[in-house]
Amino acid sequence: MGTLLVSILLLIGFYFLLSYQENKAIDTYYNGENMALEGKFQQAKDLFSEALDKKENFSAARQNVQFMDIAISIQNQLHSANNLMQEEAYVQALTITKNAEEELQNYDGKVVNKLLNKLIDKRNEIKTEELKFNLNQDPSIEDLKVLLWQAESIQNEEAKSITKDIRTRLVNFTYTKANESLKLRQFSDAMTIIEDGLRYAPESEKLNSLKTTIEKEKVAFETEQQKRISQAMDAAEKEHQLNKNDAIEIVSISSSMDEFGDLIVKGKLKSVATVPIYSVSVSYQLVNEDDEVVESNEVYTYPDTLYPDEEGNFEFTHYEIDQEYKAKIDKIQWFLESP
């Protein structure tokens, strides 16, 4: 009975010892988790190892010991990425964060989420620094368009501010270029410039207002242009009618007997046409005191071609008429040269 009692006591003591060890292991494990959440991965690893020593079959502690090595590695990679960023080696720095993120693909949990957030923040910080570096290199407008797209993809407040600045620069450039084309009445070019600018700043009141102005100016110009064309056509038609029907102004016509007893008819015409006219013929009549037609005749002026405001002369001697009659112009004809 004594032996049995001792055995029972030993078993009870062993049970409590194991229970105590397990509780200590669990406490140590939780302390390790807290350290891991604070980013103190080496200390967390030591605590997980200690918990594993206290409880040999503590699988969670064993897994966390292994994961702490990955966490420590990622922490070191973040440090390396930060150094590369300071050296302006942005591509290498971003590659490190990408590789580190891939290492966490098969893990989850609070510590993993914190590491992922740190990687994302660091990547955005690197991209922001790279963006600022590129903006300091005096980029072209086309480069600014690319940089705007890059800035919009970065999720932090500084990048949002940079995005706003880039968009403002693009809006101002677009407005200036479109306004220059508008002043030259190059409406299609101005609209193309505005439409391109609105792709990058669709909410820009400045660009949308200028777009409306361009559309209105285009309509007004086309209306005025059509009016001018119509007026020009009317003027051209009036000019054509003048040249066709009223191109000659009579300066003088007279008839008199010469020393040989022959009747001489002479006169002068002036071209009021706007184009040269040629082969100008004058048909006139000789009338007596009773205004009866005695004779009709047609004669051509010289020179043959009359230019605008130029005068032409005509003269004809009637040898068979031996008395004086009055000469009256009946009709004048001419041909037009095309302007």
Summary of the structure (lengths in Angstrom):
residues: 339
radius of gyration: 53.0
end to end distance: 144.4
largest distance: 189.7
contacts: 974
relative contact order: 0.05
helix: 63%
strand: 18%
